[in-house]
Amino acid sequence: MKKIEAIIKPFKLDEVKEALQEVGLQGITVTEAKGFGRQKGHTELYRGAEYVVDFLPKVKVEIVLNDELVEKAVEAIRDAAQTGRIGDGKIFVSSIEEAIRIRTGETGEDAV
């Protein structure tokens, strides 16, 4: 099993969700996040004063899935989230040792 964590622009969330559903994934977890990378924030004007916005709004999407779906899911996220501009985000893939469904006690891939 693998875990995919994708940090994307908030307005791309619906497109990413639909792309993942087309691949056949059922469950995702979404968290609002703030951060910056090479983008390094930007300056804004508020009531005549200029200030720096270091942390930009992002969305973190997390999915745990079977190994055979990883490539399709990563491609779906990349295609749906890409704008071609700086700050499109990142995708991380890591291994999951165990998954347990709390309600039924199912383990491993059955729990996913």
URCORFEN-V862870 format. One record per backbone hydrogen bond with DSSP energy under -1.0 kcal/mol. CO is the residue of the C=O (numbers start at 1). NH is the residue of the N-H. E is the energy in kcal/mol with one decimal. If there is no record, write none. Layout:
BEGIN
CO,NH,E / CO,NH,E
END
This chain:
BEGIN
1,96,-2.1 / 2,65,-2.4 / 3,94,-2.5 / 4,63,-2.2 / 5,92,-3.2 / 6,61,-3.0 / 7,90,-1.2 / 8,59,-2.4 / 9,12,-1.9 / 10,13,-1.6 / 12,16,-2.2 / 13,17,-2.8 / 14,18,-2.4 / 15,19,-2.2 / 16,20,-2.3 / 17,21,-2.0 / 18,22,-1.9 / 19,23,-1.2 / 20,25,-2.3 / 29,62,-2.9 / 31,60,-3.3 / 33,58,-3.2 / 35,56,-2.4 / 42,53,-3.7 / 44,51,-2.6 / 46,49,-2.0 / 49,46,-3.0 / 51,44,-2.8 / 53,42,-1.7 / 56,35,-2.0 / 58,33,-2.7 / 59,8,-2.8 / 60,31,-2.5 / 61,6,-2.7 / 62,29,-2.4 / 63,4,-3.0 / 65,2,-2.5 / 66,69,-1.7 / 67,70,-1.2 / 69,73,-2.4 / 70,74,-2.8 / 71,75,-2.3 / 72,76,-2.3 / 73,77,-2.5 / 74,78,-2.7 / 75,79,-2.6 / 76,80,-2.2 / 77,81,-2.6 / 78,82,-1.3 / 90,7,-2.8 / 92,5,-2.8 / 94,3,-3.2 / 99,108,-1.7 / 101,105,-2.5 / 106,101,-2.7 / 107,110,-1.1 / 108,111,-1.2
END
